[in-house]
Structures are given as C-alpha cells and as structure tokens.
Amino acid sequence: MTAVPSSPPAADGMPPAELPARSRPVAEALAAAGVAAAIRVLPDSARTAAEAAAALGCEVGAIANSLVFVCDGAPLLVMTSGAHRVDTDHLAAHLGTGPIERASAAQVRAATGQAIGGVAPVGHPAPVRTVVDTALADHPVLWAAAGHPHTVFPLTYQELLGVTGGQAAPVGP
C-alpha cells in the first residue's frame, strides 16, 4: 500500500462554476467554513474507497467514506475510514440511539442532494447529524467525496469535524 502523501497533490484549480453541478454546493460550503480545500476532478470514478485510494496514491484508511443511515427516523451521516466497516449495533450502543439501518438510495439523495458514490460530508440541503470515525484521526490528510463520483477534496481530521459539526466516535469495536 502506498504511503499517505505529506501534502495533498496539487489541485486542478477548477473554478466552482466549472465543477459538476453536485460539487458546487460542496465548494460553497467549504469556502463558507473557511476550509481552503480545492476540489479535484478525477478522470475515473472514485465511488469506492479502494478506487479513490488508487487514484490518489494514498492508503485506503485515509479515504473518508460518507455512509448514510437512518437512525431514530432521521438521516445519520457516518464519515468512516475506508479501511473500516460500520458496526451499526456498536455505533447505536455508543450513541445511545435506536437501531441504525442503511439508508436507501432515495433516502440518501433526499438527505444529501447527492447520489451514493459521491456523497460529500457537506453541501447538503439541510444539516445532517454526522458521526466521524475516530480512526480517521490517524491520517494527516484525508480525502472525501465532493458530491460527484469523480470529485474529491483533501482536508484534515479537525477540519472534517469542524465543517460537519460531527461527533467523533468509534464506528466499530
């Protein structure tokens, strides 16, 4: 596995107006939060953590997967390390909630305005309760989807917590 780069690869500097439509609200949300992360358009899909890691030359654990669940009747966004699987029973017990179930594609789109495979941690029509996997803190640079399967952006663990208003939590035992 390739080591995580010490600094993110150079961004392509694409103006927000030239980004895919679903990536524009992500760019706007990042800018509003003061995160200077340029969205990078990849030539191939980065729908999975493995695809994204291969395209970026980083460890799969540095990919911040965006997984949408339904918990207590509301969407729950879990930002997890690409090297982990979410244990929903463990997470529900940690959070003190009812059962956590995987959202359908329609529920994901309704909650985030984005399709599975490109869900960003920000840029949603309304705030979504977010949990951020504590394992992501092990990586100096994280990569997250930017609203489209071909777009990603770099940020730190602290930036991810800040822009999402997320709760740090282990997502598995």
MINUVEX-433130 format. One record per residue (C-alpha): residue number from 1; residue in three letters; x, y, z. Coordinates in nm, 4 decimals. Layout:
% residues N
n res east north up
NUM ALA X Y Z
...
//
This chain:
% residues 173
n res east north up
1 MET 0.0000 0.0000 0.0000
2 THR 0.1277 0.3466 -0.0871
3 ALA 0.2051 0.5892 0.1952
4 VAL -0.0134 0.8932 0.2513
5 PRO 0.1439 1.1954 0.0859
6 SER 0.2754 1.4568 0.3296
7 SER 0.0791 1.7195 0.1426
8 PRO -0.2150 1.6841 -0.0927
9 PRO -0.1470 1.6550 -0.4650
10 ALA -0.1856 1.9822 -0.6485
11 ALA -0.5471 2.0665 -0.7146
12 ASP -0.6537 2.1359 -1.0670
13 GLY -0.7695 2.4844 -0.9657
14 MET -1.1045 2.4420 -1.1399
15 PRO -1.3368 2.7366 -1.0689
16 PRO -1.6559 2.6308 -0.8848
17 ALA -1.8710 2.7223 -1.1865
18 GLU -1.6872 2.4564 -1.3917
19 LEU -1.7349 2.1794 -1.1355
20 PRO -2.0104 1.9190 -1.1761
21 ALA -2.3398 2.0647 -1.0507
22 ARG -2.3483 1.8442 -0.7385
23 SER -1.9963 1.9569 -0.6415
24 ARG -2.0752 2.3296 -0.6433
25 PRO -2.2654 2.3328 -0.3108
26 VAL -1.9744 2.1384 -0.1599
27 ALA -1.7257 2.4032 -0.2776
28 GLU -1.9527 2.6763 -0.1406
29 ALA -1.9904 2.5024 0.1983
30 LEU -1.6140 2.4507 0.2284
31 ALA -1.5454 2.8153 0.1428
32 ALA -1.8106 2.9345 0.3901
33 ALA -1.6483 2.7222 0.6616
34 GLY -1.3058 2.8673 0.5838
35 VAL -1.1627 2.5379 0.4583
36 ALA -0.9201 2.6092 0.1762
37 ALA -0.9616 2.2752 0.0017
38 ALA -0.9685 2.2728 -0.3764
39 ILE -1.1973 2.0123 -0.5249
40 ARG -1.0125 1.7782 -0.7549
41 VAL -1.1829 1.6164 -1.0542
42 LEU -1.0554 1.2641 -1.1171
43 PRO -1.0504 1.1091 -1.4628
44 ASP -1.2067 0.7876 -1.3302
45 SER -1.4775 0.7129 -1.0767
46 ALA -1.3935 0.7128 -0.7080
47 ARG -1.7196 0.5503 -0.5943
48 THR -1.5379 0.3179 -0.3547
49 ALA -1.2614 0.3799 -0.1036
50 ALA -1.0342 0.1430 -0.2955
51 GLU -1.0912 0.3308 -0.6235
52 ALA -1.0314 0.6669 -0.4569
53 ALA -0.7150 0.5482 -0.2799
54 ALA -0.5750 0.4047 -0.6028
55 ALA -0.6481 0.7267 -0.7930
56 LEU -0.4945 0.9445 -0.5211
57 GLY -0.1988 0.7243 -0.4286
58 CYS -0.2914 0.7084 -0.0625
59 GLU -0.3856 0.4472 0.1948
60 VAL -0.7460 0.3321 0.1823
61 GLY -0.7727 0.4291 0.5502
62 ALA -0.7232 0.7964 0.4550
63 ILE -1.0415 0.7933 0.2481
64 ALA -1.3288 0.9448 0.4473
65 ASN -1.6245 0.7384 0.3276
66 SER -1.9646 0.9047 0.3543
67 LEU -2.2273 0.6495 0.4515
68 VAL -2.5867 0.7479 0.5137
69 PHE -2.8029 0.5581 0.7599
70 VAL -3.1428 0.6115 0.9185
71 CYS -3.1456 0.6410 1.2978
72 ASP -3.4452 0.7288 1.5120
73 GLY -3.6366 0.8358 1.1997
74 ALA -3.3713 1.0795 1.0744
75 PRO -3.0702 1.0560 0.8436
76 LEU -2.7337 0.9896 1.0048
77 LEU -2.4162 1.0533 0.8068
78 VAL -2.1228 0.8401 0.9177
79 MET -1.7816 0.9528 0.7953
80 THR -1.5754 0.6383 0.8281
81 SER -1.2251 0.5363 0.7344
82 GLY -1.2147 0.3467 0.4066
83 ALA -1.0370 0.0715 0.5998
84 HIS -1.3362 0.0163 0.8336
85 ARG -1.6855 -0.1198 0.8190
86 VAL -1.9503 0.0418 1.0351
87 ASP -2.0845 -0.1868 1.3068
88 THR -2.4323 -0.0380 1.3420
89 ASP -2.5109 -0.2213 1.6670
90 HIS -2.1870 -0.0962 1.8246
91 LEU -2.2451 0.2574 1.6986
92 ALA -2.6069 0.2670 1.8209
93 ALA -2.4948 0.1486 2.1651
94 HIS -2.2172 0.4118 2.1714
95 LEU -2.4566 0.6892 2.0661
96 GLY -2.7419 0.5675 2.2884
97 THR -2.9868 0.5579 1.9974
98 GLY -3.2348 0.3170 1.8484
99 PRO -3.1329 0.0840 1.5660
100 ILE -2.9209 0.2239 1.2832
101 GLU -3.0131 0.0988 0.9366
102 ARG -2.8610 0.1629 0.5942
103 ALA -3.0490 0.4323 0.4006
104 SER -3.1937 0.3557 0.0591
105 ALA -3.0625 0.5372 -0.2473
106 ALA -3.3728 0.7586 -0.2406
107 GLN -3.3202 0.8402 0.1281
108 VAL -2.9540 0.9255 0.0609
109 ARG -3.0493 1.1607 -0.2236
110 ALA -3.3255 1.3232 -0.0150
111 ALA -3.0945 1.3831 0.2818
112 THR -2.7846 1.4967 0.0938
113 GLY -2.8903 1.6001 -0.2565
114 GLN -2.6167 1.3650 -0.3773
115 ALA -2.6022 1.0103 -0.5127
116 ILE -2.4397 0.7134 -0.3462
117 GLY -2.0762 0.7012 -0.4553
118 GLY -2.0303 1.0763 -0.4430
119 VAL -2.1803 1.1826 -0.1094
120 ALA -1.9797 1.4650 0.0446
121 PRO -1.9622 1.5491 0.4139
122 VAL -2.1092 1.8956 0.3381
123 GLY -2.3175 2.0765 0.0783
124 HIS -2.6483 1.9162 0.1741
125 PRO -2.9889 2.0866 0.1505
126 ALA -3.0131 2.0846 0.5330
127 PRO -2.7749 1.9868 0.8135
128 VAL -2.7413 1.6109 0.8666
129 ARG -2.6398 1.4640 1.2026
130 THR -2.2859 1.3381 1.1484
131 VAL -2.0554 1.0943 1.3231
132 VAL -1.6848 1.0999 1.2338
133 ASP -1.4831 0.7794 1.2774
134 THR -1.2022 0.8339 1.5289
135 ALA -0.9758 0.6110 1.3142
136 LEU -0.9583 0.8917 1.0571
137 ALA -0.7501 1.0922 1.3078
138 ASP -0.4578 0.8583 1.2300
139 HIS -0.4102 1.0212 0.8879
140 PRO -0.2626 1.3702 0.8369
141 VAL -0.4525 1.4173 0.5091
142 LEU -0.7987 1.2786 0.4445
143 TRP -0.9814 1.2644 0.1145
144 ALA -1.3602 1.2949 0.0939
145 ALA -1.6056 1.2806 -0.1939
146 ALA -1.7194 1.6167 -0.3230
147 GLY -2.0772 1.5491 -0.4336
148 HIS -1.9988 1.3528 -0.7504
149 PRO -1.8282 1.0131 -0.8093
150 HIS -1.5382 1.1843 -0.9905
151 THR -1.4704 1.4631 -0.7389
152 VAL -1.2744 1.4605 -0.4126
153 PHE -1.1106 1.7105 -0.1804
154 PRO -0.8417 1.6976 0.0895
155 LEU -0.8841 1.8056 0.4493
156 THR -0.7622 1.7231 0.7982
157 TYR -0.9490 1.5310 1.0652
158 GLN -1.0063 1.8512 1.2634
159 GLU -1.1399 2.0258 0.9523
160 LEU -1.3753 1.7323 0.8895
161 LEU -1.5091 1.7552 1.2450
162 GLY -1.5464 2.1322 1.2111
163 VAL -1.7202 2.1509 0.8742
164 THR -1.9664 1.8748 0.9600
165 GLY -2.0238 1.9681 1.3235
166 GLY -1.9682 1.5964 1.3628
167 GLN -1.9360 1.3876 1.6755
168 ALA -1.6129 1.1874 1.6982
169 ALA -1.6878 0.8228 1.7723
170 PRO -1.5518 0.4754 1.7098
171 VAL -1.7698 0.3115 1.4420
172 GLY -1.6790 -0.0428 1.5399
173 PRO -1.5379 -0.2427 1.8292
//
